[in-house]
Amino acid sequence: MEDMLDQLEAIIRDRRRRPAAGSYTNQLFDAGREKIAQKVGEEAVEVLIAALRQSRDDQLDELADLIYHTLVLMVELDLSLDDLRQRLRERHQPR
């Protein structure tokens, strides 16, 4: 069974290939790499604030937003979750 993050990545990649009218994901791609990166930074700050001052539900919402925007940035950079998994495996290999 495909993981939810893999499904989300596939949806984002599909939006990149086949833009949909009114799609927030397409609005981000149209705005460009700098705007996408800025949104990742904004979401990261919101995660920090939620971690320190908000409820568990708010924390989960903010983390979900950060992961979504990070995946959009990864697609923009032509990176994939498989690339990320490989890098994490490499980092955890015995030296």
C-alpha positions as CSV (number, residue, x, y, z in Angstrom):
1,M,0.0,0.0,0.0
2,E,1.3,3.4,-0.9
3,D,2.2,5.7,2.0
4,M,0.2,8.9,2.4
5,L,3.4,11.0,1.8
6,D,4.0,9.2,-1.4
7,Q,0.4,9.8,-2.4
8,L,0.8,13.5,-1.6
9,E,4.0,13.7,-3.6
10,A,2.3,12.0,-6.6
11,I,-0.6,14.6,-6.4
12,I,1.9,17.5,-6.3
13,R,3.8,16.0,-9.2
14,D,0.6,15.6,-11.2
15,R,-0.3,19.2,-10.5
16,R,3.1,20.2,-11.9
17,R,2.5,18.2,-15.1
18,R,-1.2,18.9,-15.5
19,P,-2.1,22.3,-13.8
20,A,-5.6,22.5,-12.4
21,A,-7.6,25.7,-12.4
22,G,-7.7,27.2,-8.9
23,S,-5.1,24.8,-7.5
24,Y,-3.2,26.2,-4.6
25,T,-0.3,23.9,-5.6
26,N,-0.2,25.4,-9.0
27,Q,-0.4,28.9,-7.6
28,L,2.8,28.1,-5.7
29,F,4.5,26.7,-8.8
30,D,3.5,29.7,-10.8
31,A,4.9,32.0,-8.1
32,G,8.3,30.3,-8.4
33,R,11.1,28.8,-6.3
34,E,11.7,31.8,-4.1
35,K,8.0,32.1,-3.1
36,I,7.9,28.3,-2.4
37,A,11.0,28.5,-0.3
38,Q,9.6,31.5,1.5
39,K,6.4,29.5,2.3
40,V,8.5,26.7,3.7
41,G,10.2,29.2,6.0
42,E,6.9,30.7,7.1
43,E,5.5,27.3,7.9
44,A,8.7,26.3,9.8
45,V,8.2,29.4,12.0
46,E,4.5,28.5,12.5
47,V,5.6,25.0,13.6
48,L,8.0,26.6,16.2
49,I,5.2,28.8,17.6
50,A,2.8,25.9,17.7
51,A,5.4,23.7,19.5
52,L,5.8,26.3,22.2
53,R,2.3,27.7,22.7
54,Q,-0.4,25.8,21.0
55,S,-2.4,22.6,21.3
56,R,-1.5,19.2,19.9
57,D,-4.1,19.6,17.1
58,D,-2.5,22.9,16.1
59,Q,0.9,21.4,16.2
60,L,-0.2,18.6,13.9
61,D,-1.9,21.1,11.5
62,E,1.3,23.2,11.3
63,L,3.5,20.2,10.8
64,A,1.2,18.9,8.0
65,D,1.5,22.4,6.4
66,L,5.2,22.3,6.6
67,I,5.5,18.9,5.1
68,Y,3.2,19.8,2.2
69,H,5.1,23.0,1.4
70,T,8.4,21.1,1.7
71,L,7.1,18.5,-0.8
72,V,6.2,21.3,-3.2
73,L,9.7,22.7,-2.8
74,M,11.2,19.2,-3.4
75,V,9.2,18.8,-6.6
76,E,10.3,22.3,-7.7
77,L,13.9,21.3,-7.1
78,D,13.4,18.0,-8.9
79,L,14.0,16.0,-5.7
80,S,11.8,13.1,-4.5
81,L,10.9,11.3,-1.3
82,D,13.0,8.4,-2.7
83,D,16.0,10.7,-3.0
84,L,15.4,11.8,0.6
85,R,15.0,8.2,1.8
86,Q,18.3,7.3,0.1
87,R,20.1,10.2,1.7
88,L,18.8,9.2,5.1
89,R,19.9,5.6,4.6
90,E,23.4,6.9,3.6
91,R,23.6,9.0,6.7
92,H,22.8,6.0,8.9
93,Q,25.2,3.6,7.4
94,P,28.0,2.4,9.7
95,R,31.2,4.3,9.0
